[in-house]
Amino acid sequence: MKAMSNDKPQAICVSDFASIVGEENAVCLWENIELSQQKRIQQAIASGNSPSCIVYPRTQQQLAAVIATAHTNNWRILPCGSGSKLSWGGLAKGVDIVVSTERINKLIEHAVGDLTVTIEPGMKFSNLQALLAKSRQFLALDPTAPESATIGGIVATGDTGSLRQRYGSVRDQLLGITFVRADGEIAKAGGRVVKNVAGYDLMKLLTGSYGTLGFISQLTFRVYPLPEASGTVVLTGSAEAVSQAADILRGSALTPVQADLLSTKLVSSLGLGQGLGLIARFQSISESVKEQSNRVLEVGQKLGLDGAIFADGDEVNLWQRLQERIHTSATESIITCKIGVLPTAAVEILAQVELGLIHISSGLGLLQLEDKNQVLKVRDELRSAGGDAYGGLRLRTQASSGFLTILEAPVAVKEQIDVWGYTGNALPLMRRIKEQFDSKNILSPGRFVGGI
C-alpha cells in the first residue's frame, strides 16, 4: 500500500482538496492550525506523525469527494468532528490528512409528531437539544463534553452515559444512518422507522467503530418528550449497605432514568458525604418523582445509609459536577478506563479504586487513576497483564467475562500498552469486516481493537 510520505509537498494536498471544498479556510495546513487543535489531534495519533492538513467539507457530497480523492491516492485519514473525543481509543498510525465533519451540521428534519429527528453529524449535541426543547422534546443521551461534542462523534465512539439506565445505548436510539464509504461512495441504512432486513445492521456496526468503517454523514434518532419533573436521590455509607440498596433498586418496580454507584473518593469530592454512594434520578410527573424518590430514601434509612434529595438547580448542578469530575481530561498523571462487569460485582470493584462510577443495571462504568507514580505502575502492569491495581483488575474482569479498556491516557502510555485489552474470539471477524469496508486501510488505521 502506498501512503503519502512525510516529505510530500503540502501544496499538493491543499490543491487536491481546495478544488473540492472551494472556499477559504476549508483546507488548513498543519503548521497553520491553532496549537490547541494540534494538541487535540496529536492525542489521537502515534508520536512522530503529523498530518499534512485538515479539511472541512460543508456538504455530504463534498465529504464523499474528499474521501474518494484520499482513496485514489492511498492517503490515510483521521476522521473527527469537534475533536472532543480524539483522545479516546487507540492511536492512529501514518495519518496523512484529518477530515472534520464539524461544518456538516444542518438539521435535516424534525418530525415532531413522529418523535424523530434527522441531522448531519457535525451538529453539536447542545445545539440539537436546544432545537428539540422548543418542541418540548429531547435526545435521551448524556455524552461527555455535551457543549462541544458533535452528534457524529457521539455515535462514532458509542458515547452513552447514565441515561442508558432508562433509554438504552446510542445504537438503541438510532433509526437511520447515512455514511460515506472508504472509496467515497454514499450508503445508507434504516430510516424513520425500524425494519428487519438481511445483511449487516449498519447502524449498530458503525456505532462505536471510531471512524474505521466509514464517515457518518447523516443520522436519524428517536426522541422523547421532556419530563414534567425531575429529582435525584443520593445514598452514602458502607459498601455492604450500598450494595444491598442497589440490589433492592434493581429488583423493585421503581423506574430511575439514571442510577449509578459511586466510589468513596468521588462521593467525597462532590461533597456528598462519606463512604460509597448510590445516585438515582427519577423523571416523570411530579407526584411520581416525589413518591419514587421518597421510597429510595426509605430504603437507605432502613439500611443505615445517609440520604438526600436534590431538585431544581441543585440537581442540575450535581449531575454536571459529576460529569465533569469523572471525565477529567487525560494528563501526565491521569488515566481513565472504561469497565464492564456484572452489576452485582460493581461495589466490589469500586471498593478497590479511588475514583469510579458504574451503572447499576449494565455494569458499565468509568474508573480514573490520578497519581503519576500509579500511572507508571499501571502502564507496567498492563504491559505484563498482571500485577496488582488496574493490571490485576483487568485480569479479574476478563476472568468473569468483563473488560477493562484504557479510554484516555497520555500518548506515551498508550504507545506501550494494549489500550483495548480484547481477549474474545471475534477479532478475525472484525478484521474481515474492516477488509470489506476499507480494503486499503485508510480510515483511522490503528484506532480500533487489535490495531484495526
C-alpha positions in Angstrom: 0.0 0.0 0.0 1.3 3.4 -0.9 0.9 6.2 1.6 1.8 9.8 1.4 5.3 10.3 2.8 6.1 13.0 5.3 8.1 14.8 2.7 5.2 15.0 0.2 4.8 18.7 -0.8 1.9 20.1 1.2 0.8 22.3 -1.6 -0.4 19.1 -3.4 -2.6 18.2 -0.5 -4.1 21.7 -0.5 -4.7 21.9 -4.2 -6.3 18.4 -4.3 -8.9 19.4 -1.7 -9.3 23.1 -2.2 -10.9 22.5 -5.6 -13.5 20.2 -3.9 -14.4 22.3 -0.8 -14.0 25.5 -2.7 -13.8 28.2 0.0 -11.3 30.0 2.1 -10.2 28.3 5.3 -11.8 25.0 4.3 -8.3 23.4 4.0 -5.7 24.3 6.6 -2.0 23.3 6.5 -0.8 21.6 9.7 1.6 24.5 10.6 -1.3 27.0 10.4 -3.6 25.1 12.7 -4.1 26.5 16.2 -1.8 24.9 18.8 -4.8 23.8 20.9 -6.3 22.0 18.0 -2.9 20.5 17.0 -2.7 19.2 20.6 -6.1 17.5 20.4 -5.3 15.9 17.1 -1.9 14.6 18.4 -3.7 12.8 21.2 -5.2 10.5 18.6 -2.1 9.7 16.6 1.2 7.9 17.2 4.3 10.0 18.0 6.4 11.3 15.2 3.5 11.6 12.8 1.9 14.9 11.8 -0.8 15.1 9.1 -0.3 17.5 6.2 -3.6 19.3 6.6 -7.1 19.3 7.9 -10.1 19.5 5.5 -13.5 20.9 6.4 -16.2 19.8 3.8 -19.6 21.5 4.2 -21.8 19.0 2.5 -22.2 15.3 2.2 -21.2 15.5 -1.5 -18.0 17.4 -0.7 -17.2 14.9 2.0 -17.6 12.0 -0.5 -15.4 13.7 -3.0 -12.7 14.3 -0.3 -12.8 10.7 0.7 -12.7 9.5 -2.9 -9.6 11.6 -3.6 -7.8 10.2 -0.5 -8.8 6.7 -1.5 -7.4 7.2 -5.0 -4.1 8.5 -3.6 -3.9 6.0 -0.7 -3.8 8.8 1.9 -4.7 7.7 5.4 -7.4 9.7 7.1 -8.2 10.6 10.7 -11.9 11.4 10.9 -13.1 13.9 13.5 -15.9 16.2 14.5 -15.1 18.9 17.1 -12.3 16.7 18.5 -13.7 16.4 22.0 -13.1 12.6 21.9 -10.0 12.3 19.8 -8.1 11.3 23.0 -10.2 8.1 23.2 -9.3 4.8 21.7 -6.1 3.6 20.1 -3.5 5.7 18.3 -3.9 6.1 14.6 -0.8 5.4 12.6 0.6 7.0 9.5 -2.1 9.7 9.2 -1.8 11.9 6.1 -4.8 14.1 6.5 -7.5 15.0 9.0 -11.1 15.3 7.7 -13.6 17.1 10.0 -17.3 16.9 9.7 -17.8 19.8 12.1 -19.2 22.1 9.3 -21.6 19.5 8.0 -24.1 20.4 10.7 -27.6 21.1 9.4 -30.9 20.0 10.8 -32.5 17.9 8.0 -35.9 17.2 9.5 -37.6 17.2 12.9 -40.8 15.2 12.7 -42.4 16.4 16.0 -45.4 14.1 15.8 -43.4 11.0 14.9 -40.8 11.8 17.6 -37.9 11.5 15.2 -35.1 13.9 14.2 -32.6 13.7 11.3 -29.4 15.7 11.5 -26.0 16.0 9.9 -23.0 14.7 12.0 -21.3 18.0 12.8 -24.3 19.4 14.7 -23.3 19.9 18.3 -25.3 18.0 20.9 -26.1 21.1 22.9 -27.5 22.8 19.8 -29.6 19.8 18.9 -31.1 19.7 22.4 -31.9 23.4 22.2 -33.7 22.9 18.9 -35.7 19.9 20.3 -36.5 21.8 23.5 -38.6 24.3 21.5 -41.0 21.4 20.9 -40.7 20.0 24.4 -38.6 17.1 23.3 -35.0 15.8 23.8 -32.5 13.3 22.6 -32.0 10.8 25.5 -28.2 10.8 25.6 -25.8 12.3 28.1 -22.4 12.3 26.4 -19.1 13.5 27.5 -18.5 17.2 26.9 -22.1 17.9 25.9 -21.4 21.6 25.0 -18.8 20.7 22.3 -19.5 17.1 21.3 -20.9 16.6 17.8 -23.6 14.0 17.1 -21.4 12.2 14.7 -18.6 11.9 17.3 -21.0 10.6 19.9 -22.2 7.8 17.6 -18.6 7.0 16.3 -17.4 6.5 19.9 -20.7 5.0 21.2 -20.6 7.6 24.0 -23.5 6.8 26.3 -23.8 8.0 29.9 -26.1 7.2 32.8 -29.3 7.8 30.8 -28.8 4.3 29.3 -30.5 3.1 32.5 -33.8 4.1 31.1 -33.3 4.7 27.4 -30.6 2.3 26.3 -27.4 3.0 24.4 -26.7 5.2 21.4 -27.4 2.4 18.9 -30.7 1.6 20.6 -31.9 5.1 19.7 -30.6 5.3 16.2 -33.2 4.7 13.5 -31.3 5.5 10.3 -27.8 6.3 9.2 -26.1 7.5 6.0 -22.3 7.3 5.6 -19.5 7.7 3.1 -17.6 4.5 2.4 -13.8 4.4 2.2 -14.0 4.7 -1.6 -16.2 7.8 -1.5 -19.5 6.1 -2.3 -22.5 7.1 -0.2 -24.5 4.4 1.5 -27.4 4.3 4.0 -29.4 2.0 6.2 -32.6 2.3 8.2 -34.8 5.4 8.1 -37.6 6.9 10.2 -38.9 3.5 11.1 -37.1 0.3 12.0 -37.4 -2.6 9.6 -35.9 -6.1 9.7 -33.7 -6.7 6.7 -31.0 -9.2 5.8 -27.3 -8.3 5.9 -25.3 -6.0 8.2 -27.1 -4.0 10.8 -25.1 -0.9 9.7 -26.4 1.3 12.5 -25.1 -1.0 15.2 -21.9 -1.7 13.2 -20.9 1.9 12.7 -21.8 2.9 16.3 -18.6 2.8 18.4 -16.4 1.9 15.4 -14.2 5.0 15.8 -14.4 6.0 12.2 -12.7 2.8 11.0 -15.5 1.7 8.7 -16.9 4.9 7.2 -17.7 8.6 7.6 -21.1 9.2 9.1 -22.9 11.9 7.1 -26.5 11.8 8.3 -28.3 10.4 11.3 -31.9 9.8 12.4 -32.8 9.3 16.0 -35.9 8.7 18.0 -36.6 11.5 20.5 -38.7 11.7 23.7 -41.0 14.3 25.4 -39.3 16.4 28.1 -40.4 15.1 31.5 -42.6 17.3 33.7 -40.5 16.9 36.8 -37.1 15.6 37.9 -35.5 14.6 41.2 -32.3 12.8 42.4 -31.6 10.8 45.5 -28.1 10.2 46.9 -27.4 7.4 49.4 -24.0 7.1 51.0 -22.4 4.8 53.5 -20.8 1.3 53.9 -20.1 -0.8 50.9 -22.3 -3.6 52.2 -25.3 -1.3 52.7 -24.9 0.4 49.4 -24.7 -2.9 47.7 -27.9 -4.0 49.3 -29.6 -0.8 48.3 -28.6 -1.3 44.7 -29.9 -4.9 44.8 -33.3 -3.6 46.1 -33.5 -0.9 43.5 -32.7 -3.3 40.7 -35.3 -5.7 41.8 -38.0 -3.2 42.5 -40.8 -1.6 40.4 -39.1 1.8 40.6 -38.1 3.3 37.3 -35.0 5.6 37.6 -33.8 7.2 34.4 -30.2 7.2 35.8 -28.8 5.1 38.5 -25.1 4.8 39.3 -22.7 3.5 42.1 -20.0 6.0 43.1 -16.6 5.3 44.6 -15.6 6.8 48.0 -13.4 9.5 46.6 -15.9 10.5 44.0 -18.6 10.8 46.8 -16.3 13.0 49.0 -15.0 15.1 46.1 -18.6 16.0 45.2 -19.4 16.9 48.9 -22.0 14.2 49.2 -20.8 12.6 52.4 -18.6 9.6 53.3 -18.4 6.0 52.0 -19.6 4.6 48.7 -22.6 6.2 47.0 -25.7 5.3 45.1 -27.3 8.1 43.0 -30.7 7.6 41.3 -32.6 10.1 39.2 -36.4 10.0 38.5 -38.2 11.9 35.8 -41.9 11.8 35.3 -45.0 13.6 36.6 -44.3 15.5 39.8 -46.2 13.1 42.1 -44.4 10.0 40.7 -40.9 11.7 41.1 -41.7 12.5 44.7 -43.1 9.1 45.5 -40.2 7.2 44.0 -37.6 9.4 45.5 -39.0 9.0 49.0 -39.1 5.2 48.6 -35.4 5.1 47.8 -34.7 7.4 50.7 -36.7 5.0 53.0 -34.7 2.0 51.7 -31.5 3.9 52.6 -32.7 4.8 56.1 -33.6 1.1 56.8 -30.1 0.1 55.8 -28.4 2.8 57.9 -27.4 4.9 54.9 -27.3 8.7 54.8 -29.6 10.2 52.2 -30.5 13.4 50.5 -32.9 14.5 47.7 -31.8 17.1 45.1 -34.2 19.1 42.9 -34.3 22.0 40.5 -31.0 23.9 40.2 -29.2 21.8 42.8 -29.9 18.6 40.9 -28.8 20.0 37.6 -25.6 21.3 39.2 -24.9 17.9 40.9 -25.1 15.9 37.6 -23.0 18.5 35.8 -20.3 18.3 38.5 -20.4 14.5 38.4 -19.9 14.5 34.7 -17.0 16.9 34.9 -15.3 15.1 37.7 -15.4 11.6 36.1 -14.3 12.9 32.7 -11.3 15.0 33.7 -9.1 15.2 30.6 -6.0 12.9 30.4 -2.8 14.5 31.7 0.6 13.2 32.7 -0.9 11.9 35.9 -4.4 10.7 34.8 -5.7 7.5 33.2 -9.4 7.0 32.5 -10.6 3.4 32.0 -13.9 2.1 30.7 -15.0 -1.0 32.5 -17.7 -3.6 32.2 -18.6 -6.0 35.0 -21.5 -8.0 36.3 -23.7 -5.4 38.0 -23.6 -7.4 41.2 -19.8 -7.1 41.2 -19.8 -3.3 40.8 -19.5 -2.5 44.6 -16.6 -4.9 45.0 -14.7 -3.2 42.1 -15.4 0.4 43.3 -14.1 -0.5 46.8 -10.7 -1.2 45.1 -10.3 2.1 43.2 -10.0 5.7 44.1 -12.4 7.4 41.6 -15.0 5.4 39.8 -18.7 5.2 38.6 -20.6 2.1 37.5 -24.2 1.9 36.2 -26.2 -0.4 38.4 -28.1 -2.2 35.6 -25.5 -2.5 32.8 -22.3 -2.9 34.9 -20.6 -0.4 32.5 -18.7 2.5 34.0 -15.6 4.6 34.3 -12.6 4.4 36.6 -9.9 7.1 37.0 -6.3 6.9 38.3 -4.8 10.2 39.4 -1.3 9.8 40.6 1.8 9.9 38.3 3.6 7.1 40.1 0.4 5.0 39.9 0.1 5.8 36.2 3.6 4.5 35.6 2.8 1.4 37.7 -0.4 0.8 35.8 1.5 1.1 32.5 3.9 -1.6 33.6 1.2 -3.8 35.0 -0.9 -3.7 31.9 2.1 -4.3 29.7 2.7 -7.5 31.6 -1.1 -8.2 32.0 -0.5 -8.9 35.7 0.4 -7.3 39.0 -2.0 -5.5 41.3 -4.1 -2.4 40.9 -5.5 -1.9 37.4 -3.4 -4.6 35.8 -4.8 -7.2 38.1 -8.2 -5.6 37.8 -8.2 -6.2 34.1 -7.4 -9.8 34.6 -10.2 -10.2 37.2 -12.8 -8.5 35.0 -11.8 -10.7 32.0 -12.0 -13.8 34.1 -15.6 -13.1 34.8 -16.5 -12.2 31.1 -15.9 -8.5 31.8 -13.5 -6.0 30.3 -11.3 -3.0 31.1 -10.1 -0.7 28.3 -8.0 2.4 28.5 -10.2 5.3 27.3 -7.9 8.2 27.9 -4.2 8.3 28.8 -1.0 10.2 27.7 0.2 9.2 24.3 3.4 7.8 25.8 1.4 5.4 27.9 -0.9 4.3 25.1 2.1 3.5 22.9 3.3 1.0 25.4 0.1 -0.9 26.3 -2.8 -2.7 24.6 -5.4 0.0 25.0 -8.4 -2.3 24.3 -7.3 -5.4 26.1 -9.7 -7.5 24.0 -9.5 -11.3 24.6 -12.6 -12.5 22.8 -12.8 -14.6 19.7 -14.4 -12.1 17.3 -11.2 -10.4 16.2 -10.9 -12.4 12.9 -14.5 -11.4 12.1 -13.7 -7.8 12.9 -10.7 -7.9 10.5 -12.9 -9.3 7.7 -15.5 -6.6 8.2 -12.7 -4.0 8.1 -11.4 -5.5 4.9 -14.8 -5.4 3.2 -15.5 -1.8 4.3 -12.0 -0.4 3.9 -9.7 -2.7 2.0 -6.9 -0.1 1.7 -7.0 0.6 5.5 -7.1 4.4 5.1 -9.8 5.2 7.7 -8.5 5.6 11.3 -5.8 3.0 10.9 -4.8 1.5 14.3 -7.6 3.2 16.3 -9.7 0.2 17.0 -9.4 -3.3 18.7 -6.4 -5.3 17.6 -4.9 -2.4 15.8 -7.7 -2.3 13.2 
